[in-house]
């Protein structure tokens, strides 16, 4: 009998163009819907639109202040028509820019020519030499990136982060009184409440969120090596630093007066470090929630029609948190690389930042995708209070801390027989399971004052949570 060999189809996919283009990466494919809002800020098309915007505003700024001899302020209609070049920037504009760049082999020069083509229709063709006047490409790029990143943070990342933190904070409030066994080093430890532990996470995330919200977005427009040399050569009577500052601040950015050819990107590194830290705190939260699910503290609400395993029908997997972990790791890794790469540049300029910054959207995308998954995952959880209570009831030995601490206080108050409290509780509890009856018997035989004895006899693992529930108020 002849052998048959399975054949795997070989060869390449026939890639279609336009909207049918097959995505190489998951953010532009499988997860496109979750990260789509970032496209308007951090895509290549958005970068080019912002480049056009910066060039247009620079032209308007120069004419408005009559900086150059022979120029005069544009009228309101001309300014409106110039700004329409930005507002009407669309897919056809992207294609046209690509065609120009194919000839110039320079992206920013293509933008300059793109704008120049439109000045005759506005009646200001004579101002063509003022497009990109005294600018190096990085004057345009640094401002364009700053605007795009600022928009992505303020309009996409921060709202997603705030919604996530609000969800965790709400869960903290709802579960502030629900007692839970702590685990330090993986072992049973002093009880807490579920709400307090959730509040810890929300508090940590909020600190990082506030740091991100306080980001200072810097920009510069000062020429080829940051000296305003071309500017002064052309018009030496103008205070070019003042013109530069008013322009950058007019864009809603902070002005950086001291740069090389590039804006130093330090603010970007600071921002990425804060977002990466936010990511890592959230990653820690995901692993904890995953672990709580595995021991039954949280039950997952099945999603109608969903499949947990291709062979095990019973499974409801914590995939939202696992997905988030992976995406947070990717995002943080990229942010770390960006932060370490962007703060270095050989002498007055090298091109490493050009390639690096094209990955900013990817780094943000994986973070936003992760937050989306965490919020969805939390919405599918139900707290299993009976499991939490049973776990506490199986670990009466955790009251050893309370008893030996009360004994210390009694000894200080002069109650006799309170020697070696830690050692006595260690002998009773270390490596041993102690039930309620044995613990109460031990307490009754210690010779405590009546008030201390009664207080300890009334204590249970579920009631030994201190002021955990009230600590949740610090989230407000």
Residue pairs with C-beta under 8 A, 6 or more apart in sequence:
13 22
15 21
15 22
16 22
22 29
23 29
23 32
25 362
27 35
27 362
27 365
27 366
27 369
31 365
31 369
34 368
34 369
34 372
35 365
35 368
35 369
37 155
37 156
37 368
38 152
38 156
38 361
38 364
38 365
38 368
39 45
39 46
39 361
40 46
40 151
41 148
41 149
41 151
41 152
41 155
41 156
41 361
42 148
42 149
42 152
42 360
42 361
42 364
42 365
43 361
44 358
45 94
46 148
47 144
47 145
47 148
48 89
48 93
48 94
48 97
48 107
48 111
49 86
49 89
49 93
50 143
50 144
50 145
50 147
50 148
51 107
51 108
51 111
51 140
51 141
51 144
52 85
52 86
52 89
52 93
52 111
52 114
52 115
53 86
53 144
53 147
54 140
54 143
54 144
54 147
54 251
55 111
55 112
55 115
55 131
55 132
55 140
56 82
56 83
56 85
56 86
56 115
57 247
57 250
57 251
58 132
58 133
58 135
58 221
58 247
59 82
59 115
59 127
59 130
59 131
59 133
60 74
60 79
60 82
60 83
61 243
61 246
61 247
61 250
62 68
62 71
62 130
62 133
62 243
63 71
63 72
63 73
63 74
63 127
63 130
64 73
64 74
65 243
66 72
66 73
67 235
67 238
67 243
68 130
68 133
68 234
68 235
69 235
71 127
71 130
74 82
74 124
78 122
78 123
78 124
81 121
81 122
82 122
85 115
85 118
93 114
96 114
97 110
97 111
97 114
100 110
100 113
100 114
101 107
101 109
101 110
104 110
104 113
106 137
107 137
108 132
108 137
108 140
108 141
109 137
111 140
112 131
112 132
115 131
116 128
116 131
119 125
119 127
119 128
119 131
132 140
133 234
134 223
134 228
134 230
134 231
134 234
135 221
135 223
136 223
136 224
136 261
138 261
138 262
138 263
138 349
139 220
139 221
139 222
139 223
141 354
142 219
142 220
142 262
142 263
143 219
143 220
143 221
143 248
143 251
143 253
145 268
145 357
145 360
146 217
146 218
146 219
146 251
146 253
146 263
147 251
147 252
147 253
149 217
149 268
149 271
149 360
150 215
150 217
150 252
150 253
152 361
152 364
153 212
153 215
153 271
156 364
156 368
157 212
157 275
157 364
157 367
157 368
158 209
158 212
158 213
160 368
160 371
160 372
161 205
161 209
161 212
161 278
161 371
162 209
163 371
163 375
164 205
164 282
164 371
164 374
164 375
165 202
165 205
165 206
165 209
167 375
167 378
167 379
168 198
168 201
168 202
168 205
168 285
168 378
169 198
169 199
169 202
169 475
171 195
171 198
171 378
172 195
172 196
172 198
172 199
172 202
172 472
172 475
173 195
173 472
173 475
174 195
175 193
175 194
175 195
175 198
175 383
176 193
176 195
176 196
176 199
176 468
176 469
176 470
176 472
177 193
177 195
177 469
178 193
178 194
178 195
178 383
178 385
178 388
179 191
179 192
179 193
179 194
179 388
179 389
179 392
179 461
179 462
179 463
179 465
180 191
180 192
180 193
180 194
180 197
180 297
180 388
180 391
180 392
181 188
181 189
181 191
181 388
181 391
181 392
181 395
181 398
181 461
182 188
182 189
182 190
182 191
182 192
183 189
188 395
188 397
188 398
189 398
190 398
190 401
190 464
191 392
191 398
191 461
191 462
191 464
191 465
192 465
192 468
193 465
193 468
193 469
194 297
194 383
194 388
195 468
195 469
195 472
196 465
196 468
196 469
196 471
196 472
199 471
199 472
199 474
199 475
201 281
201 284
201 285
202 475
203 474
203 475
204 281
205 278
205 281
205 282
205 285
206 475
208 274
208 275
208 277
208 278
208 281
209 278
211 274
212 271
212 274
212 275
212 278
215 267
215 270
215 271
215 274
216 254
216 267
217 252
217 253
217 254
217 267
218 253
218 254
218 255
218 256
218 263
218 266
218 267
219 248
219 251
219 253
219 254
219 255
219 256
219 263
220 226
220 244
220 248
220 255
220 256
220 257
220 259
220 263
221 244
221 247
221 248
222 228
222 240
222 241
222 244
222 257
222 259
223 229
223 230
223 231
224 230
224 261
225 260
225 261
225 348
225 349
226 258
226 259
226 260
226 261
226 348
228 240
228 241
228 244
231 238
231 240
231 243
232 240
241 257
244 255
245 255
245 257
248 254
248 255
248 256
249 255
254 267
256 263
256 264
260 345
260 347
260 348
260 349
261 348
261 349
262 345
262 349
262 353
264 343
264 345
265 342
265 343
265 353
266 343
268 338
268 339
268 342
269 338
269 339
269 340
269 342
269 343
270 339
272 335
272 336
272 338
272 339
272 363
273 335
273 339
275 331
275 335
275 363
275 364
275 367
276 331
276 332
276 335
276 336
276 339
278 367
279 328
279 331
279 332
279 335
279 367
279 370
280 328
280 332
282 324
282 328
282 370
282 371
282 374
283 324
283 325
283 328
283 329
283 332
285 374
286 321
286 322
286 324
286 325
286 328
286 374
287 321
287 325
289 298
289 318
289 321
289 377
289 378
289 381
290 318
290 321
290 322
290 325
292 298
293 299
293 300
293 318
293 321
293 381
294 318
295 387
295 391
296 384
296 387
297 383
297 384
297 387
297 388
297 391
298 381
298 382
298 383
298 384
299 381
299 382
299 383
299 384
300 316
300 318
300 380
300 381
300 382
301 380
301 381
301 382
302 316
303 380
306 316
308 314
308 315
308 316
308 317
309 315
309 317
318 377
320 373
320 374
320 376
320 377
320 380
321 373
321 374
321 377
323 369
323 370
323 373
324 370
324 371
324 373
324 374
324 377
325 370
327 366
327 367
327 369
327 370
327 373
328 366
328 367
328 370
330 366
331 363
331 364
331 365
331 366
331 367
331 370
334 359
334 362
334 363
334 366
335 363
337 356
338 356
338 357
338 359
338 360
338 363
341 352
341 353
341 356
342 353
342 356
342 357
344 352
345 352
345 353
389 462
392 460
392 461
392 462
393 436
393 460
393 461
393 462
394 433
395 433
395 461
396 434
396 435
396 436
396 438
396 439
396 461
397 428
397 429
397 432
397 433
397 434
397 439
398 461
398 464
399 439
399 456
399 459
399 460
399 461
399 464
400 425
400 426
400 428
400 429
400 434
401 425
402 456
402 459
402 464
403 421
403 425
403 442
403 443
403 446
403 456
404 421
404 422
404 424
404 425
405 421
406 448
406 452
406 455
406 456
407 418
407 421
407 424
407 446
407 448
408 418
408 421
409 452
410 418
410 448
410 449
410 452
411 418
411 419
411 421
413 449
415 447
415 448
415 449
415 452
416 447
417 446
417 447
418 446
418 447
428 434
428 442
434 442
436 460
440 457
443 453
443 456
443 457
444 453
444 457
446 453
448 456
